[in-house]
Amino acid sequence: MKKLILIVEDNEKNMKLARDLLEAKGYATLAAVNGVDGVRLAKEHTPDLVLMDIQLPDINGIEAFEQLRADARTAETPIVAFTASVTPTDRTRVMQAGFDGFLSKPINIKEFLATVKRMVEGGAGT
């Protein structure tokens, strides 16, 4: 069975690139363009991984992350920040919130795929 990855991303080009890369590697994908839909889809489908943008049009990625961690269905789901906010302060804030990983945009394809593979196939702690 294909591993399911939820991408929560409001930028259409970033979404398309992420989906194309993941589907080419055999992953199934779900897409949400805002945090509210991302939380809803994660709770409905319990994906193997969530890639969460931080700057979203309704609730931000950290708020969405906190909602997912508070729900038994998604409390253990690996969630990786997927963001263009890449200053050291931004990165520290995201990692202190408890995200399992950090991917910057624009996408570095090799790093993106390696992180996804590690999270989905090796577990969040590896």
N, C-alpha and C positions, 0 to 999 in steps of 0.2 A: 504494500500500500504506500502511495506517495506521501511524503511528509508535507504538511500544510503550513504555509507561512502567510501570516497576515501582515500586509504593508499598510501603515497608516501614514499617508503622505498627501498633502494638498497641492503639490506641484505636479502637473500632468506629465511633464517630460521626465522628472525623476521617477514618478510612478511607473511609466512605461518602460524605462530602462531597467529598473529593479525587477519588474515582472518578467521582461524578456530574458534577463540574465538567469533568473531563478527557474523559469519554465524550461529554458534550454538545458538546465542541469537536472531536469526531471522532478522538480518540486511543483506541488499544486499551490496556487496563490489565491488569496482573497484581498480585496482592496477596500480601503475606507479613505475618504478625503477629509475627514475631521475626527476629532477625538471622541465625540459622542458615538458616532457610528463605529469607530474602532473598538470601543469598549463593548458595544452591543454585539458586534460580530465575534469578538473574542469569547464572550460569554456563551454565545449560541453555538460556535463551532469548535471551541477549545483547540486552537492551532498549536503546532509544535514549536512555533517561534513567532514573536511579534517584533516587527521593525517599526519603531515609533518615532515619527518626526516630533520635534519639541515645539516648534512654532506652528500652531494650528489655528484655524479661524474661530473655533468656539472655546473648548477647554484646551489648555496646552498639554503637551505630551507628558509632563510630570504629573499633572492632575489625573490624566487618563491612566498613567502607570499606577498611581496610588489607588485608583478605583479597582484596577485589575488585581493588585496585590491583596485588596481587602475582600475579594470574592473567592470562595473555596474552589470554584471551577477553574480559576486562572491564577491562583496564588503562587503556583510553582512553575508557571509557563515562563520560559526564558524571554526577556524583553530587552532588546538592544535599541539604544538611542540612535537615531538615523537623522543627522542634523547638519545644517550649515553653520550652526553656532559653535565655533571651534576654538574660541579663545580658551586659555587655561582656566579661567574662572568658570566659563560655561561647562567645560568638561568636568571640572571638580564638582560643580553643582549637580550635574546629571549623575555622576558616579556616587556622590553622597546620598542621592535620593534612593539608590539601590539598584539601578539598572545593571543588567548582567554584562553589558558591553557597550561600546561606543563606535559608531561608524560615521565618518564625516562625509559631507557632500562638498564639491562634486565627488561622485563615486570613483574610488580606486577599485577597479574591477577585481583584481587579484585579492586585495584585502577584504572586499565585500564578500566574495565567494568563500574565502577561507574562514571568515568569521561565521557565516551562515552554516557552513559545514560543521565547524567545531560546536556551535550551539545546538544544532539539530541532531547530529550523529554522535557527538562526544559528550553532550551534556553541558550545562552552563558552567560547571566548575572546572572544566578541563581546558 
